[in-house]
């Protein structure tokens, strides 16, 4: 019997985020929503269509009563900043425009 021909799947180079040329700036919009129960930080591109990072204060702390604390919001903001640096592989997000909502 003849051997089966196996085709190895081609690995595609997948990059997340906008395509950036050298010397180009990447802008983001940070939608910050602070309520009595939680803090949401949602970073999108300028049009608001593509979500780059989405973190809440409840994702950072274990206890339910700490979700709305300033400490949880600080941890969420630090995580968002770290992910924005790494998100676009080489340059990162150049600048962020904050939009805040309060409830």
PAZAPA-4460 file (N, C-alpha, C; in steps of 0.05 Angstrom, whole numbers, plus 32768, in hexadecimal, padded with zeros to 4 digits):
% residues 103
    n_x    n_y    n_z   ca_x   ca_y   ca_z    c_x    c_y    c_z   seq   type   mol
   8011   7FE8   8000   8000   8000   8000   8012   8019   8000     1      X     A
   8007   802D   7FF4   8016   8046   7FF4   8011   8056   800D     2      X     A
   8023   8066   8014   8021   8076   802C   800D   808D   8027     3      X     A
   8000   8095   803C   7FED   80AB   803A   7FFD   80C5   8039     4      X     A
   7FF4   80D6   8028   8001   80F1   8027   7FF3   8103   803B     5      X     A
   8003   810D   804D   7FF8   811F   8061   8001   813B   805B     6      X     A
   7FEF   814D   805C   7FF6   8169   8057   7FF7   8176   8073     7      X     A
   800D   8184   8077   8010   8193   8090   8001   81AD   808D     8      X     A
   7FF1   81B4   80A1   7FE3   81CE   809F   7FF7   81E5   80A0     9      X     A
   7FF2   81F8   808F   8004   8210   808E   7FFD   8222   80A6    10      X     A
   8011   822A   80B4   800C   823C   80CA   800B   8259   80C0    11      X     A
   7FF5   8266   80C7   7FF1   8281   80BE   7FFA   8294   80D5    12      X     A
   8006   82AA   80CD   800F   82BE   80E0   7FF7   82CF   80E7    13      X     A
   7FEC   82CC   80FF   7FD4   82DB   8107   7FDD   82F1   811A    14      X     A
   7FD6   830A   8114   7FDB   8320   8126   7FC1   832D   812D    15      X     A
   7FBE   8334   8145   7FA6   8341   814E   7FAA   835F   814E    16      X     A
   7F95   836E   8149   7F97   838B   814A   7F9B   8397   812E    17      X     A
   7F9E   83B1   812E   7FA0   83BF   8114   7FBB   83BA   8107    18      X     A
   7FBC   83BB   80ED   7FD6   83B9   80DF   7FE4   83D4   80E1    19      X     A
   7FFD   83D3   80EA   800C   83EC   80EF   8026   83EC   80E0    20      X     A
   802A   8402   80D3   8044   8406   80C5   8057   8413   80D8    21      X     A
   8071   8413   80D1   8085   841F   80E2   8081   843E   80E3    22      X     A
   8081   8449   80FB   807E   8465   80FF   8061   846E   8101    23      X     A
   804E   845B   8100   8031   8461   8101   8028   845F   811E    24      X     A
   8015   8470   8125   800A   8470   8140   7FF0   845F   8141    25      X     A
   7FEC   8452   8158   7FD4   8442   815C   7FC5   8450   8173    26      X     A
   7FAC   8458   816D   7F9C   8466   8181   7F87   8453   818C    27      X     A
   7F80   8456   81A5   7F6B   8446   81B2   7F59   8458   81C2    28      X     A
   7F41   844F   81C6   7F2D   845D   81D7   7F27   844B   81EF    29      X     A
   7F2C   8456   8207   7F27   8447   821F   7F0C   844F   822A    30      X     A
   7EF8   843E   8228   7EDD   8443   8233   7EDE   8439   8250    31      X     A
   7EDB   844B   8262   7EDD   8445   827F   7EC1   8449   828A    32      X     A
   7EB5   8434   8295   7E9A   8436   82A1   7E9D   842E   82BE    33      X     A
   7E97   8441   82D0   7E99   843C   82ED   7E7D   843D   82F8    34      X     A
   7E74   8426   8303   7E5A   8425   8310   7E5E   841F   832E    35      X     A
   7E48   841C   833C   7E4A   8416   8358   7E52   83F9   835D    36      X     A
   7E4F   83E8   8348   7E55   83CB   834C   7E6F   83C2   833F    37      X     A
   7E79   83D0   832B   7E91   83C7   831D   7E9D   83DE   830C    38      X     A
   7EB5   83D9   8302   7EC2   83EC   82F0   7ECA   83DD   82D7    39      X     A
   7EC2   83E8   82C0   7EC8   83DC   82A6   7EDB   83EE   8297    40      X     A
   7EF0   83E2   828C   7F03   83F0   827B   7F04   83E1   8260    41      X     A
   7EFC   83EF   824B   7EF8   83E2   8231   7F07   83F3   821C    42      X     A
   7F1D   83E9   8211   7F2D   83F8   81FE   7F26   83EE   81E2    43      X     A
   7F1F   8401   81D0   7F18   83FB   81B5   7F2A   840B   81A2    44      X     A
   7F27   8406   8188   7F34   8418   8175   7F23   8432   8172    45      X     A
   7F2C   8444   8161   7F1E   845E   8160   7F01   845C   8158    46      X     A
   7EFB   8449   8146   7EDF   8446   813D   7ECE   8439   8152    47      X     A
   7ED9   842B   8165   7ECA   841D   8179   7EC1   8401   8171    48      X     A
   7EC8   83F8   8159   7EBF   83DE   814F   7ED0   83C7   815A    49      X     A
   7EEA   83CB   815C   7EFB   83B5   8163   7F04   83B8   8181    50      X     A
   7EFE   83A4   8191   7F06   83A4   81AD   7F23   839A   81AF    51      X     A
   7F33   83AB   81BB   7F4F   83A3   81C0   7F52   8396   81DB    52      X     A
   7F48   83A2   81F0   7F4A   8398   820B   7F30   839E   821A    53      X     A
   7F27   838B   822A   7F0F   838F   823B   7F15   8382   8256    54      X     A
   7F16   8392   826B   7F1C   8388   8286   7F08   8395   8299    55      X     A
   7F00   8386   82AE   7EEF   8391   82C3   7EFD   838E   82DD    56      X     A
   7EF4   839D   82F1   7EFF   839B   830C   7EF9   8380   8318    57      X     A
   7EE3   8374   8311   7EDB   835A   831C   7EED   8344   8312    58      X     A
   7EFA   8348   82FB   7F0D   8334   82F1   7F27   8333   8300    59      X     A
   7F2C   8348   8310   7F46   834B   831D   7F45   8344   833B    60      X     A
   7F2E   8344   8347   7F2C   833D   8364   7F1A   8325   8368    61      X     A
   7F1E   8318   837E   7F0F   82FF   8384   7EF4   8305   8391    62      X     A
   7EF4   8317   83A5   7EDB   831C   83B4   7EC8   832E   83A4    63      X     A
   7EAE   8327   83A6   7E9A   8337   8398   7E98   8353   83A2    64      X     A
   7E9D   8357   83BC   7E9A   8371   83C8   7EB0   8384   83BF    65      X     A
   7EC6   8379   83B4   7EDD   838A   83AB   7EDC   8391   838E    66      X     A
   7EC7   8389   837F   7EC6   838F   8363   7EC5   83AD   835D    67      X     A
   7EB8   83BC   836D   7EB5   83D9   8368   7EC9   83E9   8377    68      X     A
   7EDD   83DD   8383   7EF0   83EC   8393   7F04   83FA   8381    69      X     A
   7F11   840F   838B   7F26   841D   837B   7F3D   840B   8376    70      X     A
   7F43   83F8   8388   7F59   83E5   8384   7F54   83D4   836B    71      X     A
   7F3B   83CA   8368   7F35   83B9   8351   7F37   83CA   8337    72      X     A
   7F2E   83E3   8338   7F30   83F4   8320   7F4E   83F9   8319    73      X     A
   7F5E   83FC   832E   7F7B   8401   8329   7F88   83E8   831C    74      X     A
   7F81   83D0   8326   7F8C   83B8   831B   7F83   83B4   82FE    75      X     A
   7F69   83BB   82F9   7F5F   83B8   82DD   7F6D   83CC   82CB    76      X     A
   7F72   83E4   82D4   7F80   83F8   82C3   7F9C   83F0   82BE    77      X     A
   7FAA   83E4   82D1   7FC5   83DA   82CD   7FC6   83C4   82B8    78      X     A
   7FB2   83B2   82BA   7FB1   839B   82A7   7FAB   83A5   828B    79      X     A
   7F99   83B9   8288   7F93   83C4   826E   7FAC   83D2   8262    80      X     A
   7FBB   83E1   8272   7FD3   83EE   8269   7FE7   83DA   825F    81      X     A
   7FEA   83C4   826E   7FFE   83AF   8267   7FF5   83A2   824D    82      X     A
   7FDC   839C   8249   7FD2   838F   8231   7FD3   83A1   8219    83      X     A
   7FCF   83BB   821D   7FD1   83CE   8207   7FEE   83D1   81FD    84      X     A
   8001   83CE   820E   801D   83CF   8206   8024   83B7   81F4    85      X     A
   8019   83A0   81FB   8021   8387   81ED   800E   8381   81D6    86      X     A
   7FF7   838E   81D5   7FE2   8386   81C2   7FEC   8387   81A5    87      X     A
   7FF4   839E   819C   8000   83A0   8182   801D   8399   8186    88      X     A
   8026   8384   8179   803F   8377   8180   8057   838A   8183    89      X     A
   805C   839A   816F   8075   83AB   8171   8070   83C6   817E    90      X     A
   805F   83D8   8173   805F   83F2   817F   804C   83F5   8197    91      X     A
   8037   83E5   8199   8024   83E9   81AF   8011   8400   81A8    92      X     A
   7FFE   8406   81B9   7FEC   841C   81B5   7FFA   8436   81BC    93      X     A
   7FFA   8449   81AA   8009   8461   81AD   7FFB   8474   81C1    94      X     A
   7FE1   8478   81BE   7FD3   848A   81D0   7FB6   8480   81D4    95      X     A
   7FAB   8488   81EB   7F90   847F   81F3   7F80   8497   81F9    96      X     A
   7F67   8498   81EF   7F54   84AD   81F5   7F40   84A2   8209    97      X     A
   7F3F   84AD   8222   7F2C   84A2   8235   7F10   84AD   8232    98      X     A
   7EFC   849C   8233   7EE0   84A4   8234   7ED4   8498   824D    99      X     A
   7ECA   84A9   825F   7EC0   849F   8278   7EA2   84A2   827B   100      X     A
   7E96   848D   8288   7E7A   848E   828F   7E78   8486   82AC   101      X     A
   7E66   8492   82BA   7E62   848C   82D6   7E44   8487   82DB   102      X     A
   7E3F   8474   82ED   7E23   846E   82F4   7E1F   8473   8312   103      X     A
***
